[in-house]
Structure formats: C-alpha cells, structure tokens
Amino acid sequence: MPSDQQARAQASAITPGRPAPETELAPTDRVLALFGGHRLSPGQRRIAQYITEHLTEAAFLSITDLAERVGVSQPSVTRFAASVGFSGYPALREALQPIALSAVAASPESREENRRNELQAAVDAEIGNLESLRRLVADTQQVLDLGRELAQSIPLTVLGLRISVSLAEYFAYAARRIHPDVRTVTRGGSVAYDALLQSREAGGSWVLAFAMPRHAKETLAAMRAARSTGLRIALITDVALGPLVDEADVTFAAATGSRLVFDSYAAPGVLSAALLQAMADADPQRTQTRLEGYEHATEQHDFFLED
C-alpha cells in the first residue's frame, strides 16, 4: 500500500503550467491509477467514479460536500480514502488537487475526450482479461479433463450465490441441453446443504461452483458442506489463492472487469462456454441426441421467434 507521501509524489509528476511529456498519462488515467489495484465495493466505486468524472471540482470539495454530491455518508468517504491507500480524506484530496489543476490546464476537447474514453477503458480492461484467459487455456487439457468429469457426474450440481447466481444459472441452463440431470444451488445455509446432500445421495460426484467478488462467506460454507458429503468441487473464480481455492479440487481463475460500479464478467463467461463445449465433446452421442430432442421440442411448441 503506497504511503500518502508516495501517492502525492506520483500525483504531482506534472507541475501545472509546464508542458507534459508525450508519454505522461492524461488526468483521468492518473486518477484511475491512484484507485487501481484495490478491491472496492460498489458504493466505493460510485465515489471513485464521481471523483473521476468531476475531478476539477471534486478535488477541492470538503468531505461533507463530497459525501452529499455522491449521496453517501461521510464515514463512507473516509473508508474509501483508506481503501485506496491514504490515511484519510485530506491526504487523498491533497493527492488529487495537482491532477485536477493539470486537467484545468487541458483543452476542453481533451477533457471531453477523457470522459468519452472512460467506458472504452472498461472495455479495454476486459479485453486484457480475455487475453489472460486465452493464455490460460492455451493448454486445453485441463478444461477437457474437467469437462469429461462434469459430464459423467449424474446429477451435476452448479453452485452460485449472490452476484454469482447469474453465471451459475447461465451455465446450468445450457448444460441441461446436453446433460440429463443438472441441479442449481442459488441459496445458502441449510437449503444449500440439503440440495448438496441430495445430489450426492442421488449419485452425483461433482459440484461446479462460481465465486465472483465480493466473495460471500456462505459460498465458502456451501463448498465445505459439499466436501463433507463427498462431492468434489470445481471452482471458477477471479483469484488463484485464498480460502475458496483451498476448498476446491480444480480451480480456474478468470479475472472480472472492475472499472465500472459493478463488475463485468467477460472472461468467466467465455470460460463457462468453453467448459460447456468440453462437456459436449466428452459424450458426443448423448450431446447430439439431446440437442436434436430439444430442437424437436422447440419446433413442436413454437418456442422462438423466426430469425
């Protein structure tokens, strides 16, 4: 974690009124660099976004005024400053002010370009996540091996709690087209334990768990419950270390996009689709039979609009 003095030195790399080197970051990028590398809650990201989008004003606001503009409490602003490595809001504001002054010196066209590029930066970050995933699956054997194991687990249980529900339900929805018995667990506590125990007693051998930030304690509890029943655990998450990974038999780490208020999941989504492909290829005859049966049902019941 950088000290306040180090952060101020980085923020003051350009003296207002002095031409910036061509390689120097734009003011918006310099602010994002101060906030980068820290896991922020959605509420804290709102503060970060407000500061970034209203830099020339926000850098000179009192803590009371900033909290009011963002719509959060003053303690929330203090906690945000601590989360990005500062001793408090005054130290953060001191680091932001020279960046704000350099933004004032920039042309109106440059300021507008910086604002337009914020969403592009979020997309660029996700492209970087996908490139990392591409390197991860360069050796396809681990994906293929896990796909075969999941295909053979009848029933197959898919676990996803809180924000991870959407990924779990996407995977389960598609997997049901090629697998005879896919069950989802999207509630924690005793409900999760009952479902996991029933899956094991029905002959299941694997659970595929999704754990996206912020990682829920109840996800860890559910994984431990699954292990206690004798189920093996495959985990798709955004980190390669930690208590969730310690509970898993197989882990794939796919980074999430964190440049917006809520995370985006391009890499975990592509990884999920790749794992579904591996499941389909593990038993091609069953896959073909089930897909043909599904297409027949869609035509018979007229499920979809004509393309």
Buried (B, 14 or more C-beta within 10 A) or exposed (E): EBEBEEBBEBBBBBEBEEEBEEEEBBBBBBBBBBBBEBEBBEBBBBBBBBBBBBBBBBBBBEBEEBBEBBEBEBEBBBBBBBBBBBEEBEBBBBBBBBBBBBBEBBEEEEBEEBEEBBEEBBBEBBEEBBEEBEEBBEEEEEBBEBBBBBBBBBBBBBBBBBBBBBBBBBBBEBBBBBBEBBBBBBBBEEEBBEBBBBBBEEEBBBBBBBBBBEBBEBBBBBBEBBBEBEBBBBBBBBBEEEEBBEBBBBBBBBBBBBBBBEBBBBBBBBBBEBBBBBBBBBBEEBBEEBEEEBEEEEEEEEEEEEE
